[in-house]
């Protein structure tokens, strides 16, 4: 008999502290979980009242454990406590929103090409879906994937990141007392067990959030077997500062969008593109705003920037910064050392002259951003669009017609004016273009397009 293998989760601000140790499910256990979820989904799909009640109960259960979730998210992934608090509140709202979606129409009637014919289009759940989630939003991202999948009648296999297993376990525990047995399965697996959540023909759809290489491999494998897949794969998001912008507002907003939560958001600002005529005035403002952010323990209410998730993440970010400086980038922010204990990286802004420099093209996923200068709106747009990513973008300017015009020309699924690139409105579609996203958008009404499929029925009277 083979002994169970365990995965440890540790506090990134104090890596010596163990958050939890979790057994890995072998492939045969994952296979049984797939069968259980598939079986439970049959009754679940038939009862909209059950789905609505179950999701409302789950939201209430999470809300009742708010303090436990806040503490766990803050410890396990190093999220500053103020942001942890906001994430739990948003997750509850997301689940309640989708509880009502259980009552969405499931059929439409269309005029037929011949009289006396009834033509309807019916929506059906896939039956079983898997959701593969990252560590950086360990409650909100699972919520916005799992809740609509359940609302529209599917069973769900939930595979969390190995770096957020304690939070995922608590999330599953709150669901277990609210949802029917089996309809939601927490899968803690190794590579072989996890592969089943992508390759198994019983699974009708896969929703993934994570890196580009992993996302592309999942897309290849799921599409090869004819199933549905959506993938959100990050961004190299730009904020353009026009020459009529409110400069203090832009500086503060961009600093926070780039550096809060140590820049570990797919929507974080990675590039600030500034009109040349205001660069000399604006860039010092941005640097001051970044240097003013408080780096410290995530449990401290004053902390803006906590640790990055792991030693390897810190090494990767610091390596990218060193390489950029070697190529000629100039560091503008403080060179003071970050806290010694934990995986901290000092928030860093680099002045980069070449828009094609590797630092502006590759997502560092840390508290690091580039400043570039443009001589015109057209050049700023060209620089902003000059990456393989297209998730979120922002434009700062006082002439709203001009700012909206610039924003509309940006290759980004999310376009904002005088607002940060970060932040998500869960009742509208979320997703990116180019390498940032694949498949139907997430959230809002768009979620129905992914978690259901249509069947067209034509009924002739026979007379």
Buried (B, 14 or more C-beta within 10 A) or exposed (E): EEEEEEBEBBBBBBBEEEBBEBEBBBBEBBBEBBBBBBBBBEEBBEBBEBBBBBBBBBBBBBBEBBEBBBEBBBBBBBBBBBBBBBBBBBBBBBBBBBBEBBEBEBEEEEEBEEEEEEBBEEBBBBBBBBBBBBBBBBBBBBBBBBBBBBBBBBBBBBBBBBBBBBBBBBBBEBBBEBBBEBBBBBBBBBEEBBBBBBBBEBBBBBBBBBBBEBBBBBBEBBBEEEBBBBBBBBBBBBBBBBBBBBBEEBBBBBBBBBBBBBBBBBBBBBBBBBBEEBBEEBBEBBBBBBBEBEBBBBBBEEBBBBBBBBEEBBEBBBEBBEBBBEEEBEBBBBEEEBBEEBBBBBBBBBBBEEBEBEBBBBBBBBBBBBBBBBEEBEBBBBBBBBBEBBBBBBBBBEEEEBBBBBBEBBBBBBBBBBBBBBBBEBEEBBBBBBBBBBBBBBBBEBBBBBBBBEEEEEEEEEE
